[in-house]
């Protein structure tokens, strides 16, 4: 299991403005990630060390966004003002979780601005919608050279703070979730409002930054 990326839904100012705000906080530049045609969303990426990244996402005025669970999840979070939408775990083999959750993974695709196609499988978006503290799962299909993890990075993910229950997430994962998971501290607070990822802390050349 690899803590692959965090997802940040754009607020009312839109994708570009949200990306520029995060860039300013972290002292890095984002890159254009292109479109999710099947989900009705578009993204920008901030690469992180250890093969991780931040996905900054905006829902489009497109029929796919109304039908696809991921588009629905982004629209809901953006309607609340934007912010952290969730966390994503990558797997080498999806079959175990397909059996545990009794559903099949679906193929996702993203078109790069230059027309290249990135493909992966994903599972658990409906779990995220029902309980936003839960991660969803992906398995990358495309060549590693095309993945966000291939982008150069200068900052690292130090900690993820979640409003929710460690026991609930352990139940979802079907395994223990230690205080440090895949090199990242995972802390939990009792939810006082919207459950899910509350904040993330990053190591940068100028020090620790919490968003």
C-alpha angles and dihedrals in degrees: 000000000000126000092231108177150336123234123220118190116215118243130217093299091065138233100302095049092046091049091050091050092052090044090055093049094048100035095234139101125248124222130223107260096185130218138329096212094185094049101040094237139114128204150196122207135217109197118222133195121265093041097296135122145181115244112207107196139189127189117232131219090254134125091239090064090059094052105035116081091221092054089048091051093051093047091051094050093044090051087058089057099275129267138129110355101181152301128266132213121202122214135192091218125028097188096092092057093041087058094044094049094035094229138098125250116246126223117248126197134192127193115219116220088254092055100257117139125230118196135193142150121245136190135179105040091130088054089054091049092051095043115012094198089072120093121225126222135240137181116201115228103178125083113285090242089068097049125103087245088070091065117100113256138189103180131064138209110248106170142003118203116202131191102221143053128313089207091056092051091046088054090051092048094044090224143067119292108206124201087259113043120184090341095310126106111238115198130179133208127185107263114251093179133339109024122223138060109359100178145345128212123212134195109229134172088260096047141274116336122194120200 
